[in-house]
Amino acid sequence: MTIKIDKRIVDYRVCDEGVEAAAPEVAATERPGADVIHMHEKLERPPVLEGHTYKVNKTPASEHAMYVTINDIVLNPGTEHELRRPFEIFINSKNMDHFQWIVALTRIMSAVFRKGGDVTFLVEELRSVFDPRGGYFKKGGRYVPSIVAELGDIIECHLKEIGLLEDCEMDTYQKRHIQEARAKYAQVTQAAAEDDEFPASASLCNKCSTKAVVKLDGCMTCLNCGESNCS
């Protein structure tokens, strides 16, 4: 009798007569976690997805605002293995000059999302893109090298929102150091930094890319991350 094997052989066992050959399959189905759904490219899109829309205000590199929508898929809903993962991304803008690369970029990123695995690498990849015409400063003094880099910031914000990335908080010593530096600068210049708005005379920090470096006691100190050339 000829038996067709249509699956890859990954293991074998010698069975006595009368023992059912299907026993390993039964055992496999009884393993905990066997029914957990993981992210992969063949996962079908549900009719309805939840997501967030982020606005990119008008910048020197673009005359119109952009709206970035990231939709998520919920895997294993209602179970202990419930996970929320990004599934697709869309970018809308009145500026048609960037239409081709926006469509290409969103399709590629959506394909990466649906592929599954670790998608957090997209943040650093997008942030490393520099505009040859130069970048710009966002509100709060943070330098953005290109529009693509700002998309990386948006993806990072969304991944932190759904729990794929953890927010790296400063330790107690760093927070205290920053508070003391801001208080000392406020006493010297009579201008306290409030709501992440730093003095106009501040320079760019090489560590956090924020325009928040001022001179305190002869040392250039960042009021945002605490970086100092004297430490």
N, C-alpha and C positions, 0 to 999 in steps of 0.2 A: 504494500500500500504506500502510495506517495503522499507526503504531507508537505504542503507549501508553507514556508516560513516567511511571513511578510514583515517581521519586526527584527531589529538588531538583537543578537544574542549577547546579553550582558552578564549572564550568570547561568549556572547549571547545577543540577543535583541528581543523584542516583536514587531512583524511587523503587521500592519493592512493588511487586505485583499487587494490584488492588488499590494502590494509593492513587488518588485523583491527581492528575497533572495540574489541575487548576488551583491547587492549594497555594502556591506562591502568589498568584494573582489576588486571591482572597486576602492573604496576609498584607499585600501591598495596599489594598484599599482600606485596611484597618489601621494603617499607620497614622498617627496624629499629624494633621497639617497637610494630608494628601489632597484635600479639596481647596486649598488656598489658591486664589487667583493672583498671578503675578502679571506685571506689565510686560507686554510683548507686542510686536508689530502686527500680529494677526488679530488682536483684540478689536472687536467691532465697536463702532461709535454708538453710544446710547442716543436715543432721540433727544434727550434733554441733558445739558451739562451746566454745572455751576461754574462761575468764574468772576473775575474782577477786571475792571477797566481803569487804566491809569492814564492820566493826562500829562503830556510833555508840552510845557508852555512854549510859546514862540521864542526861538533862540537866534543868535546872530547867524547861525548856519541854516536856518529855515524861517521863512516869513509867516508860516502858519503853524498852529499847534498840531500835535499828533496824539492820537488816542490808541493806546495799546491794550488789547483785550486778551487775557489768558484764561482759557477754560480748562477745568480739571475734571478728571474722572475719579469716582469713588470705587475702590476695589474692596471686595468682601464687606459690603455694608451690613451693619448690625451685628458684626462678629468681633472677636478680640483681635482679628487680623485686619481690621478696617484701615485702609490707607487712602490718602488723597494725593494724586499725582497729576502734574500738568499733562494735557492731552493735545492742545492746539493753541496757536497764537495768531492774532490778527492785528494789523496796524492800519489805521484809517487817517487820512490827512487830505486837506484841500490842495496841498502842494503836489503837483503831478510830476515835478522834475525828478523825484526820487521813486516814482511808481515802480519801475522795473526791478530795482534792487530790493525794494520793500517786499514785493511779491515773492521774489526768489528767497529772500532771507526768512520770511515767515513760513514758507513751505519747507525749507530745510530744517528750521527749528522745530516745526510741528512733527516732521519725520523723526527727528532725534527724540522728541518727547515720547512718541508712540513706540519707538524701539525698545524703551525700557532701560533699566540699569541706572547708573549714576549720571544724571544730567546737569549736575552742579558745575561741571567744567565749563559750561557755556558762559557763566558769569565772567570768568577771567579771560576767556577767549575774546569776548566782545569788548571788554574793558581795555584790551591791549591794542585796539584799533585806533589809530590816530589820523585826524584829518590833516592833509598837507596844507590846508589854508589856515590851520590853527584851531584851537578849541575855544572854550568860553567858560565863564564862571557862573555857577548856579547861585540861587539865593542861599545865603549862609556862608559864601566864600569858597565853596568846593569847586575845584577845577575839573572840567569834563573835556577830554581831548577830542571827542567827536560825538555825533548823534548816536552812532552805533554803541559807543561806550555808555551812553545814558540808557540805552536799551538793556545793557548788562546790569546797570543799577536797578532797573525796574524788575528784571527777572530775579535778581537777588532778593529784592523786597518781597516778591511773591513767594519764592521758595521758603523764606523765613516765615511767611504768613501761614503756609500749609505744613510747616514742620520739617521740610527737607534740609534746611540749613539752620544752624543754631546761631543766635546773635552773640558775637564775641564781646562780652561786657568787660569793661576795665575792672581791675581789682580795686580794693578799698584804698590802697596807697596811691594809685594813679588818680582816682577820683578826688581824694583829698588834696593831692598836689595841684590838680587843675583848679580846684576851688580856691586854694590859697593864692595861686598865680593870678586868677581873675580878680580876686579881692585886692591884692597888692597893686595891680595895674589900675583898678578903679580909684584907689586912693591917690595914686600918682598923677593920673591924667584927668580925674573927675569924670570919667566916662566908662560906666560899667557895661560889660558885654551881656546883653539880654536876648533871650530867644534865639540863640545861635547866631546873632548878628555881631560881628567882630569889627574893631576899629578900621576905618578906611585906610589908615597908614600901615596896616598889617601886611606882611608878605606871605608868600606861599610856603606851606609846610611840605617838605619832601617825603614825609612819612604818610600823612593822611590826605594830602592833596587839598588842603583847606587853607584859605587865605586868612590865617589866624596867628601868625608868628610875630611877636613883639619883643622888644628888648627889656629885660627885667634884670636889674643888678649886674649889668654888663653881659648878660647871657641872652641869646635869642631863644625864646620859649614859645611853644605852641599852646594857645589857649583852648584848643579843641582836643588834642590827644596828649598833651603834656610833654612832648618831645623837646629836649633842650640840648644845646651843644656843650653844656657844662656838666651834664650828668654822665 
